[in-house]
Amino acid sequence: MSERFLGYERDALDRQYDLIGQQGERFAVYCALYESLSESTRRSFPDSVMDVEGEGGLVMDLFPAPKAGSPILLFLHGGLTGNRNRRDVAFLASGLVPHGCAVVLADGCQPLGGDVITAIDNARRAVLWLRAHADRLNGDAGRIFVMGQGLGVVPAALTLTADWSFYTHGENLQAPVAGLAGISGIFDLEPVHRCFLNGMAQLDAAMTRMYAPLVLAPTIPKPLPPVWLAVGAQETDEYHRQMLVYGMAAEAAGCAVSAATLADHNHFSLLAELGDPSSVFTKQLVEWVLDPAVGESVPI
């Protein structure tokens, strides 16, 4: 394997994906902010249900929508930065539930430790669980949106290309995922395989091709789901490239793609915006979720 990737020497590629190192002392500030906002959120939603277990290590926290028949947003965090878990991102419910969305936060869907297959399976099992139990969330089983951040985008995006008959004992489900939202996402696994992150992800060369959303984008079946992508302007060139190449691939496959670069934001501050129901970023996501069919495709 070449020591270079798109012109990057190994140390330069490491810097492109070293999200914690880029923030320095500010990383601890973001961690404290996430924890504080999430604790406040759990106190504010007494009807939430914690620690719902599924198969294969899947664990979910449920934040029901205010009214029946609402869209459901399943969020998968990446897990590569500071070993965050679902409890640290509960603040997302504070931003999204007031706008009429049910929010589900899942652990067990992080492709770490060489267990990418289990992570992908668990994300798909989560979709099927939500489809069967949508009423527990005041949710609409026909409007399940999967959202990922960072490496969590991998199992999120691969819910679009699942062979659902494998999980349903032969029952053919048509497009149980209503749309994909990818925030600061990793869609191309080749640089992960080549940089320091592979110490945690443990991908081999075959995995980088078999499980990369970028590679699998042309196989997304019809009816094609809409795709919503976002990245912070302060993120590295590689995160901008990741959004660009996947957006182009999804658009070439026929998906309606919306993409945005958020000024003055990095990987951590961008996600924190979704905890604020009044933020422009939150409103953009909610507008897409509530009516993705009429959203305009933004040229990538």
N, C-alpha and C positions, 0 to 999 in steps of 0.2 A: 504493500500500500504506500502510495506517495506520501511524503511528509508534508506536502502542501495541499491546501484546499482553497480553490478560487483565489490563489495568490497569497493566502495567509500562511505564514510559518506557524508552527505549533503554538508558540507562546502568544502570537498575535491572535490566533483563533481562540485560545483560552480566554484572553481578555474580552473578546466579543461576547462570550457566554458567561462571564463571571459577574453575575448580577449583584451579588453581595459585595464583592470587592469594589465595584463601581460606586457604590453608595457610601462606603467607609463607615463612619460613625452614624450616619443617617439611617443605616439599616436597622439598628437597635430602636431608633425612634419609630420607624414604620412598624416594627414588630409590636412595640408597646401600643401604638395606635390601633392596630388590628385587634389586639387582645381587649383593649378598653372598649372599642366600639362593639365588638362581638358580645362581650359580657352585658353591655347595656341593651343590646338587641334581644338577648335571651330573656332579660327581665321584662322587656316591653311586649313580648308576644307570649302570653300565658297559654295560648292554645297550641303552641308548637309541640312537636313530639320528637324526643331525642332518642338516639341509639336504636333505630329500627334496623334489624339485621336481615341480610339476604344471604345468598349462597357465596361461597368462595372468599369470605372475608369482607364482603360488601356491607358497609354500615352507613346509614343515612339519617340526617336530621331533617325534619319536615316543618315547613312554615306555611300553613294553609293560606289561601287567598280569602279576602273578605266575602266574596260572593261565589255562588256555584257557577260552574261552567267557565272557569277562568283558565288562561294558559298556564302551563307548568314549565318552570325553568330548572333544569337539572345542571348543577355546577360541579365541575371536576377541576380541582386545583392541581398544580403541577408537582409539588412536593420536593422539588430540587433545591429550594431556597429556604434554609433554616428548618427543614422538616416540618413545615406547616401541616396542619390537618384541618378537617372540616370545621372544627370548633373555632379556629382562628379566622374564618371567613363568614361567620354568622351575620356579620354586619351587612352583607348583601341583602338580607331580608328587609332591613330598615329602608333601603332605597327602592326596592322593587315591589314588595307587598302592598305598600300604600297606593301603588299605581294599578292594582288589580291583578298581580301575578302571584301564583304560588311558587315558592322557592324550595328546592331540595339540594342539600349539600351532601356529597358522598365521599367516603374514604374507601380504599380497596381498589381504586381505579387509577392508581399512579404507577406507571411503567418503570419501576425501580427494581434493583436487585436481580435483573435478568428475568423478571416475571412479567414480561410485557403481555403474554398471552392471557394470563389471569386478569390483568388490568383491563384489557379489551373486553374479555368475557363479562367481567363485572359491570362495566359501563352498559353493555347490552342487556344484562340481566336487570339493571336498574331501570332501563327504559320499559322493559316488560312488566316489572313490578309496578311502576307508576301507571302503566296502561291498565293494569288490573285493579289498582287501588286509587284511581284518580279521585274518587268521591271523598277519600280521607283528606284531601287537600282542597276541596271545593274546585277540583280541576276538571278540565276537558281532556279525556283520553286521546282525542284527536289533535290536540295542540300541545305536544310535548317537545320543547326546544332544549337542545343540549348545548351547554356553554362550557368552554374550557379556557384555562390560562396556562401559558408556558407549555410544559410537556404534557399537561392535562388535556391539551387539545388533541393529542394523538388518539386516546380512546374515545374522546368526544367525536372527532371526525370519522372514526371508523364505525360509529353507529350508523353512518349513512350507507356503508357498503356491506353491512352484515348479511349473511345467509340466515335469515330469521327462522327458517325451517329447522335448523340445527338446534335452536333453543326452544322451539315450540313443538317438538316431536312430530314434525311434518306439516304442521299448519302453516300455510303461506300467508304471511302478513305483508301488506303493501304499504311501504313508507310509513312506519310508525313514528318516525322522527319528523317533526314539522319544519325544523330548520336548525342550522348550526351557527353558533356565535363563537368566534375565536378571538381572544384578547391576548395580545403579545404572544402569539402562538408559535410553536415549533411544528412545522409541517414536513420539513426535510430533515431526515434523521442522520444523513451522512456526516454533517459537522459535529453532531453529538457523539457519534462513534469515534471521531477523530480527535476530540478535545477532552479535557479533564473530566467533563460530566459523565463520560462513559465509566468512570470508576463507580458511579452510583447507578447508571442506567444499565450497564453491562450488556450492551448490544453487540452482536457479532455482525459480520458483513452481510449475511443473508437477512438478518432482521431489519437492517436499515432499508432494504428494498421491500421486504414482505409486509412491513407494518407502517410504512411512511404514508401519511395522508396525501402528500404530493404525488407519489407514485400511483396511488390507488384512485385519485380523483377522476380519471377517465372512466372508471368502472361504476360510478354512482348511478344507480338504476332510476328509471322513471317511475312515478312523477318526481322530477328533480326538485329538491328542497332549496329554499333560498339560503344564502350564506352571508353572514355579517361579520366583518373583520375590523379590528382596531389595534393600533399600536401608539405608544407615546413618542412624541417628537424627540425626546431625550434618550431614547433607547439606541442601542448600537446599530451599526449598518446591517449586521446579520439579522436582527429582528425585523428590520424594515424589509430586507430581502425575503425573509420567510413569508411575510404577509403578501408581498408582491407576487412571488412565484405561485403560491397556492391560489391566490385570487385569480390569476391568469388561467391556471389549470382548471379551476372550478367553473370559470366563465366559459372556457373552451368546451367543457363538458355539457354546457347548457344551463348551468345554474344562474339565477339572478344574484349578482354579487354586489354588496355594498361595502365600501372600505373607507376608513377614516384614519387620519393621523392627528392626534390630539396635542396641541401646542402646550409647552411647559409641563409635560408629564413624562414620568419614567415608568418602569415596570410595576413599581409598588404604588406610586401615587395614582396611577390610572385605575387600578382596581379599587382603591379606597374611594374614588369618586362615586362608584356604584352604591356606596352606603348612604349617599345623600339623595333623597328623592327630588330635590330641587335642582340638581346639577344638570347641565346640558347633556353630558354623557349618558346619565341615567335616562333622561327623557328620550334621547336618540334610540337607545336600546329598547325601551318600552314601546316606542312608536313602531319599531320594526316588529317586535313580538306580537303586538296587538293586531297588526295588519301587514304581514310581510309580503303579501301578494301584490300590494300596490306600491311597495317601495321601489324606488328607481335604482337601476343598476349603475353603480358609479364606475367609470373607467379606471382600471388598475394602472 
